């Protein structure tokens, strides 16, 4: 299996013309929107049409509005008077706070021990981050790398919060990466994190530092654009 196919197994890529099941519309629709953001199909500030989503997902407007409202509460969408729901644009100050929160929450939610299978997955994801020429694929692999660091069974609530925060970060980073060299990489923290895991050493401090480094990297890139 090629690395791109390997990555695609982690995320649903069928967003449009998708028919949702007749159960729990709101939550399914929320996940569809989150996945479309992670595909880079929605940009910061982009308007979302209730009627269009209802048509494409073959459902009523009510669960669409409920899903949009949930995403607004999560800080991913915003409701603008006389405009409707849009993908929320975050300031540098807000981004700095979000990166810091992610670092603290992720460091708190790490697995105690990583299996050989998980380490193998992390190795493949690092390879994608370092070698992919697509900004979306780099960031998607980065998201998945950090997802595999977390003990989701023990820290399910934290994982849900992190998912919302990281979706905001994804959009923030994709905004500048798309306009720059496609070969751009973030930093070498992923490799160092993986090396510590393989040695059985703690990565808690490095995780906090990683997210601070990531924010500073994005800001520095914006300054030199």
C-alpha positions in Angstrom: 0.0 0.0 0.0 1.4 3.4 -1.0 1.7 6.0 1.8 -1.1 8.2 0.3 -3.5 5.2 0.3 -2.3 4.4 3.8 -3.2 7.9 4.9 -6.6 7.9 3.2 -7.7 4.9 5.3 -7.9 7.2 8.3 -10.4 9.7 7.0 -13.7 9.6 5.1 -13.2 11.5 1.8 -16.8 11.3 0.5 -18.5 14.5 1.6 -20.6 15.6 -1.4 -23.6 13.5 -2.6 -23.4 11.7 0.8 -26.6 10.3 2.3 -26.7 10.2 6.1 -28.2 7.3 8.0 -31.7 7.9 9.5 -30.1 7.9 13.0 -28.6 10.8 14.9 -28.6 13.2 12.0 -27.0 16.1 13.9 -23.9 14.3 15.1 -23.4 12.7 11.7 -23.6 16.0 9.9 -21.2 17.6 12.4 -18.7 14.9 11.6 -19.2 15.4 7.8 -18.5 19.1 8.2 -15.4 18.5 10.3 -14.1 16.0 7.8 -14.7 18.4 4.9 -12.6 21.0 6.9 -9.8 18.4 7.3 -9.9 17.8 3.5 -9.4 21.5 2.9 -12.8 21.8 1.2 -13.8 24.7 3.5 -11.7 27.8 4.0 -11.6 30.4 6.8 -14.5 32.8 6.5 -16.4 30.6 4.0 -20.2 30.7 4.3 -22.1 27.5 4.8 -25.6 27.2 3.3 -28.2 25.4 5.4 -30.3 24.7 2.3 -27.3 23.4 0.2 -26.2 21.0 2.9 -29.8 19.8 3.4 -30.0 19.1 -0.3 -26.6 17.4 -0.6 -27.2 15.2 2.5 -30.8 14.5 1.7 -32.2 15.7 5.0 -34.2 18.6 6.5 -32.7 21.9 7.5 -33.3 21.3 11.2 -30.5 18.8 11.9 -28.2 20.9 9.7 -28.9 24.0 11.8 -28.4 22.0 15.0 -25.0 20.7 13.8 -23.9 24.2 12.8 -24.9 25.5 16.2 -22.9 22.8 17.9 -19.9 23.7 15.8 -20.4 27.4 16.6 -20.3 26.5 20.3 -17.1 24.5 19.6 -15.5 27.6 18.1 -15.3 26.2 14.5 -18.2 28.1 13.0 -19.6 31.5 13.7 -23.0 33.0 13.1 -23.0 36.5 11.5 -26.2 38.6 11.4 -27.7 38.8 7.9 -25.1 36.4 6.6 -25.5 33.1 8.3 -23.0 30.5 9.4 -19.3 30.9 8.3 -16.1 29.0 9.1 -14.7 31.1 12.0 -11.5 33.1 11.4 -9.2 33.3 14.4 -6.8 36.0 15.3 -3.1 35.4 16.1 -3.9 36.1 19.8 -6.7 33.5 19.8 -4.5 31.0 17.9 -1.7 31.4 20.5 -4.2 30.5 23.3 -5.5 27.6 21.3 -2.0 26.1 20.7 -1.2 26.5 24.4 -4.4 24.7 25.4 -3.8 21.9 23.0 -0.3 21.4 24.4 -1.6 21.2 28.0 -4.6 19.0 27.2 -2.6 16.6 25.0 0.2 16.3 27.5 -2.4 15.4 30.1 -4.0 12.7 27.8 -1.0 10.8 26.5 -0.9 7.0 26.5 1.2 5.4 29.2 2.7 2.9 26.9 2.8 2.6 23.1 2.4 -0.8 21.3 4.6 -1.8 18.4 1.6 -1.4 16.1 1.1 2.2 17.2 4.8 3.0 16.8 4.7 1.6 13.3 1.7 3.8 12.5 3.5 6.8 13.9 6.6 6.0 11.7 4.4 6.0 8.6 2.7 9.2 9.5 6.1 11.0 10.1 7.1 9.8 6.7 4.0 11.4 5.2 4.6 14.7 7.1 8.2 14.9 5.8 7.7 13.7 2.2 4.2 14.7 1.1 4.0 17.7 -1.3 0.4 18.5 -0.3 -0.3 20.9 2.5 -3.6 19.1 3.3 -1.9 15.7 3.5 0.9 17.0 5.7 -1.6 18.6 8.1 -3.9 15.6 8.1 -1.0 13.3 8.9 0.1 15.7 11.6 -3.4 15.5 13.1 -3.4 11.7 13.0 0.1 11.5 14.5 -1.1 13.4 17.6 -4.3 11.5 17.7 -2.4 8.2 18.1 -0.5 9.7 21.1 -3.7 10.0 23.1 -5.3 7.4 25.3 -8.8 7.9 23.9 -10.5 5.4 26.1 -9.2 6.9 29.3 -9.5 10.5 28.1 -12.5 10.5 25.9 -13.7 14.0 27.0 -10.3 15.5 26.4 -10.1 13.9 23.0 -13.4 15.5 21.9 -12.2 18.9 23.1 -8.9 18.4 21.3 -10.6 17.5 18.1 -12.4 20.8 18.0 -9.3 22.8 18.9 -7.2 21.0 16.4 -9.7 21.6 13.6 -9.3 25.4 14.3 -5.5 24.9 14.2 -5.8 22.9 10.9 -7.5 25.8 9.2 -5.1 28.4 10.7 -2.1 26.5 9.4 -3.6 25.5 6.0 -4.2 29.2 5.3 -0.5 30.0 5.2 0.8 26.6 3.9 -1.2 26.7 0.8 0.4 30.0 -0.3 4.0 28.7 0.3 6.4 26.2 -0.9 4.7 22.8 -1.0 7.8 21.2 0.4 7.6 23.2 3.6 7.7 21.2 6.8 7.0 22.4 10.3 9.8 21.2 12.7 11.5 18.1 13.7 9.5 17.6 16.9 7.7 14.6 15.4 10.9 12.6 14.9 12.1 13.5 18.4 8.8 12.5 20.0 8.9 9.2 18.2 12.5 8.6 19.3 11.6 9.2 22.9 8.6 6.8 22.6 10.8 4.1 21.1 13.2 4.5 24.1 10.3 4.3 26.5 10.9 7.8 27.8 8.3 10.5 28.7 7.2 12.9 26.0 5.0 15.1 28.2 7.4 18.1 28.3 8.2 17.8 24.6 4.5 17.8 23.7 3.9 21.1 25.5 7.0 22.6 23.8 6.0 21.2 20.4 2.7 23.1 20.4 4.4 26.3 21.4 7.0 25.8 18.6 4.2 25.1 16.1 2.5 28.4 16.9 5.7 30.3 16.7 6.6 28.6 13.4 3.3 29.7 11.8 3.7 33.3 13.0 7.3 33.5 11.8 6.2 32.2 8.4 3.5 34.8 8.2 6.1 37.5 8.9 8.3 36.5 6.0 5.6 35.9 3.4 
